């Protein structure tokens, strides 16, 4: 599949910036190339669910009181939350789905992530930094869940 748009959904596991013009998507159907930069894929998906990437980032800033490497809620009712592995301005930033991560472990100086669909991804990120991002995304999810009650 080589397309211009992609709607992030509950089966989307990761978005990987290929270059300034293309994004690799990992979902339950495997890996796909999307002919849009990663920020456009995120913004299109946020817009599909009624917001924008900028709006989602501002909302997370308000909820968590943080400013950097913010997780975002793509879709609230399905609890689709993605978080970045680095600064979102870094062209090596990978966005990961909180709900679709099955396991992660240190592998040499890198991190191996296994998704629920059994696809694995190895990233050049420290275990500690990754855990911090998992905790931020989980905190966002818990706050949203508690507000629904």
TORSEDO-262981 format. One record per atom (N, C-alpha, C, O): x, y, z; residue in one letter. Coordinates in steps of 0.1 Angstrom, whole numbers, plus 2048, in hexadecimal, padded with zeros to 3 digits. Each point is the difference from the previous one (the first is absolute). Example, Ala and Ser with C-alpha at 12.3 -4.5 7.8 and 13.67 -1.06 7.14 Angstrom:
8847C784Ea
7F780C800a
80980C800a
80A800807a
7F280B7F2s
80980B800s
7F880B808s
80580B801s
//
This chain:
8097F4800x
7F780C800x
80980C800x
809802808x
7F58077EFx
80780D7FFx
7F680B7FEx
7FB8017F5x
802806815x
7F5809800x
80480E806x
80A801805x
7ED8097F9x
80380D805x
7FB80280Ex
806808808x
7EF7F27FCx
7FA80280Dx
7FF7F2807x
7FF7F67FAx
80180C813x
7FE7F4808x
7F980480Dx
80480A806x
7F27EF7FEx
7F880380Cx
8057F780Bx
7FE7F47FFx
80981180Bx
8047F880Cx
7F47FA806x
7F6807802x
80B7EC802x
7F57F9806x
8057F780Bx
80C800803x
7EB7F8802x
8047F880Cx
80A7F57FCx
8057F9809x
7FD8047EAx
80A7F67FCx
80D8067FDx
80A7F87FDx
7F7815803x
80D8077FCx
80A7FE80Cx
7FC80380Bx
8107F87F2x
80A7FE80Ax
80A80B801x
80480580Bx
8017FF7E9x
80B80A800x
8008087F3x
7FB7FB7F6x
80A81180Bx
8028097F5x
80F803800x
80580580Ax
8027F97EBx
80E8027FFx
8038097F5x
7FD7FD7F4x
80A80E80Fx
80380A7F5x
80B7FA7F7x
80B7FC805x
7F28027EEx
8097FB7F7x
80980C7FBx
80D7FE7FFx
7ED80D7FEx
80780C7FCx
7F680B802x
7F67FE806x
80D80E7F4x
7F780B802x
7F37FF7F8x
7F7809801x
8087EC7F7x
7F47FF7F7x
7F97F3802x
7F47FF7FBx
8117F780Cx
7FA7F3801x
8007FB80Ex
809803808x
7ED7F57FCx
7FF7FA80Dx
7FE7F17FEx
7F87FC7F7x
80E7FC811x
7FE7F1801x
7F67FE80Bx
80180580Bx
7F47F47F2x
7F67FD80Ax
8007F1803x
8017F87F6x
800804816x
7FF7F2804x
7F27FE807x
7FC807809x
7FC7F07F1x
7F37FD806x
7FE7F17FEx
8097F87FDx
7EB803806x
7FD7F2800x
8027FA7F2x
8007F47FEx
8008147F7x
8027FB7F3x
80F8017FBx
8037FD7F5x
806806815x
80E8017FCx
80580E7FFx
7FC808808x
80D7FA7EFx
80780D7FEx
7FB8067F3x
7FF7FA7F6x
7FE81380Bx
7FB8087F4x
80880D7FFx
80480580Ax
7FD7FF7EAx
80680D7FEx
7F580A7FCx
7F87FE7F8x
80880D80Fx
7F780B7FEx
80780C7FAx
80B804806x
7F08027F0x
80780B7F9x
7FD80D807x
7FB80A7F9x
8077F7814x
7FE80C808x
80A80080Bx
8037F5805x
8018177FFx
80980080Cx
7F87FC80Dx
7F4801800x
8137FB80Ax
7FA7FA80Cx
7F780A807x
7F57FC805x
80E8117FBx
7F880A806x
7F28027F9x
7F6802806x
80B7FC7EDx
7F38017F8x
7F77F3803x
7F4802800x
8127F3801x
7F97F4803x
7F980180Ex
7F47FD802x
814809808x
7FA80280Dx
7F580B800x
7F57FE805x
80D80D7F4x
7F780A7FFx
7F37FC7F9x
7F5803804x
80C7F57F1x
7F57FB7F8x
7F77F780Ax
7F4801800x
8137F6807x
7F97F7809x
7F980880Bx
7F57FD804x
81280C802x
7FA80880Bx
7F38087FAx
7F6801807x
80C8047EDx
7F58077FAx
7F47F77FDx
7F4804801x
80F7F07FBx
7F57F67FDx
7F87FE80Dx
7F47FE7FFx
81280280Cx
7F97FE80Dx
7FC80D807x
7FC80080Bx
80580B7EDx
7FA80D805x
80A80A807x
7FB809807x
8127F67F7x
809809806x
80B8037F5x
7FE7FE7F4x
80E806811x
80C8017F8x
80C7FC809x
7FE7FF80Cx
80D7FF7EDx
80C7FC808x
80380B80Ax
8037FD80Bx
7FC8107F0x
80380B809x
7F780080Cx
80480280Bx
7EF7FC7F2x
7F680080Bx
8027F480Ax
7FF80280Cx
8057F37EFx
8037F4808x
80C803809x
8017FC80Cx
80A80A7EEx
80C803808x
7FD80A80Bx
8047FF80Bx
7F480B7F1x
7FC80A80Ax
7F87FA80Bx
80280380Cx
7F57F47F1x
7F87F980Ax
8087F8809x
7FE80080Cx
80C7F97EFx
8097F8808x
808809809x
8027FD80Cx
80380E7EFx
80880A808x
7F780480Dx
80580080Bx
7EF8037F2x
7F780480Ax
7FD7F580Bx
80080280Cx
7FE7F27EFx
7FC7F5808x
80C7FB809x
7FF7FE80Cx
80D8017EDx
80C7FA807x
80980B806x
8087FD809x
7F780F7F3x
80880B805x
80F7FE7FAx
809806806x
7F97F37F0x
80D7FE7FAx
8008087F3x
7F68047FAx
8177FD800x
8018077F4x
8087F87F5x
7FF8047F4x
8087F2810x
8087F97F6x
7FD7F17FEx
7FB7FA80Ax
8078017EAx
7FD7F27FDx
7F27FC805x
7FF7F6807x
7F78117F5x
7F37FE805x
7F97F57F9x
8007FF7F4x
7F97F8813x
7F77F67FAx
7F48087FBx
7FD80B806x
7FB7EF7F1x
7F48067FCx
7F57F67FFx
8027F47FEx
7F2811804x
7F47F87FEx
7FB8017F2x
7FC80B7FCx
8057EB7FCx
7FB8007F3x
7F17FF800x
7F98087F9x
8027EF80Fx
7F17FE801x
7FD7FC80Ex
8067F6805x
7F1811801x
7FD7FE80Fx
7F97F4803x
8047F9809x
7F18047F0x
7F77F5804x
8077F27FFx
7FD7F7807x
80B8087EEx
8077F47FEx
80E800807x
8087F6800x
7FB815807x
80C801808x
80D7FE7F7x
8097F9804x
7F780D7F0x
80B7FF7F8x
80A80C803x
7FD80B7FDx
80E7F180Ax
80A809804x
80D7FD7FAx
8047F4800x
8038167FAx
80D7FE7FAx
80A809808x
7FC80A805x
8107F17FBx
80B808807x
80C8007F7x
8037F67F9x
805815808x
80C8017F8x
80C7FA807x
80080080Cx
80A7FB7ECx
80C7FB807x
80B80A802x
8097FF808x
7F580C7F1x
80A80C801x
7F880D7FFx
7F37FF800x
81480C800x
7F980C7FDx
7F97FF7F2x
8057FA7F7x
7EF80B809x
7F87FF7F3x
8068087F5x
7FC7FF7F4x
80D80A80Fx
8078077F6x
80C7F87F9x
8058047F6x
7FF7F2811x
80A7F77FBx
7FB7F77F5x
7F67FA801x
8118067F3x
7FB7F87F5x
8027F1802x
7FC7F97F7x
80A803814x
8017F2803x
7F57FC80Ax
8017F4805x
7F68147FEx
7F57FD80Ax
7F77F57FBx
7FC8017F4x
8017F6815x
7F77F57FDx
7F480280Ax
80280380Bx
7F27FC7EFx
7F4800809x
7FB7F2802x
7FF7F97F6x
7FE804817x
7FC7F2803x
7F2800807x
7FD80A807x
7FB7EC7F6x
7F37FE807x
8027FA80Dx
8067F5802x
7F5812809x
8017FA80Dx
7F97F3801x
8067F6806x
7EE8087F5x
7F87F4802x
8057F47F8x
7FD7F5803x
80B80E7F3x
8057F47F7x
80D7FB804x
8057F77F9x
80280E811x
80D7FB804x
7FD7F4809x
7F980180Ax
80D7F47F2x
7FF7F4808x
80B7FE80Ax
7FF7FC80Bx
80E8077F0x
80C7FE808x
80B80A7FBx
7FF8047F5x
80A7FF814x
80C8077FCx
80B7FC809x
7FF7FE80Cx
80D8017EEx
80C7FD808x
80D8057F9x
8008037F4x
8097FF815x
80D8057FCx
8077F57F8x
8007F4803x
8068117F2x
8077F77F7x
80D8077FCx
8008097F7x
80B7F4810x
80D8077FFx
7FD80E804x
7FB80380Bx
8098077ECx
7FD80E804x
7F38057FAx
7FE80C800x
7FA7EB7FBx
7F48047F9x
7F47FA808x
8017FA80Ax
7F38087F1x
7F47FB806x
7F87F97F6x
7FD8057F5x
7FF7EF80Ex
7F77F87F7x
7F2800805x
7FD7FD80Cx
7FA8077ECx
7F2802803x
7F87F57F8x
8027FE7F4x
7F67FA813x
7F77F77F9x
7F2804802x
7FB80380Bx
7FE7FE7EAx
7F2804800x
7F77F4801x
8047F47FFx
7EF80E805x
7F67F5801x
7FF7F87F4x
7FC7F4801x
8078117F3x
7FE7F97F4x
80D7F87FDx
8027FB7F5x
807804814x
80D7F9800x
80B8067F7x
80B7FA7FFx
7F28127FBx
80B8077F9x
80980780Ax
7FB80580Ax
8127FA7F4x
80A806809x
80780B7F9x
8018017F3x
803809815x
80780C7FBx
80B803809x
7FE80080Cx
80E8027EFx
80B804808x
80480E7FEx
8018057F5x
7FF803816x
80380E800x
80C804807x
8047F980Ax
8028117F2x
80C806807x
7FC80A80Bx
80180C7FEx
7FA7EE80Dx
7FA80880Bx
8047F980Dx
8007F3800x
80381480Ax
8037F980Dx
7F37FA806x
7F58067FEx
80D7F080Ax
7F57F9807x
7FA80B809x
7F3800801x
815807806x
7FB80A80Ax
7F780B7F9x
7F6803805x
80F8027F0x
7F980A7F9x
7F27FB7FBx
7F6806801x
80B7ED7FAx
7F47FA7FBx
7F67FE80Bx
7F48037FFx
8107F880Dx
7F77FE80Bx
7FA80D804x
7F4801804x
81480A7FCx
7FA80D804x
7F58047F6x
7F6806804x
80C7F77EFx
7F58037F7x
7F47F8802x
7F48047FEx
80E7EF805x
7F57F7803x
7F880580Cx
7F4800800x
81380580Ax
7FA80580Dx
7F880C7FDx
7F5802805x
8108077F2x
7F880D7FDx
7F47FC7F8x
7F5805804x
80C7F27F3x
7F47FC7F8x
7F67F9809x
7F48027FEx
8107F680Bx
7F77F9809x
7F980980Ax
7F57FF803x
81380B801x
7FA80B809x
7F58077F9x
7F5803805x
80E8007EEx
7F58077F8x
7F47F77FFx
7F5805801x
80D7EF7FCx
7F57F67FFx
7F880080Dx
7F38007FFx
8137FE80Cx
7FA80080Dx
7F880C803x
7F47FF805x
81180D7F8x
7F980C802x
7F38017F8x
7F6803805x
80C7F97EEx
7F48007F7x
7F57F6805x
7F5803800x
8107F1804x
7F67F6805x
7F980580Dx
7F47FF801x
813807808x
7FA80580Cx
7F680C7FDx
7F7801807x
80C8077EFx
7F780B7FDx
7F37FB7F9x
7F6806801x
80A7EE7F9x
7F47FA7FAx
7F67FB80Bx
7F47FF7FDx
8117FF80Fx
7F77FA80Ax
7F780A806x
7F87FD809x
//
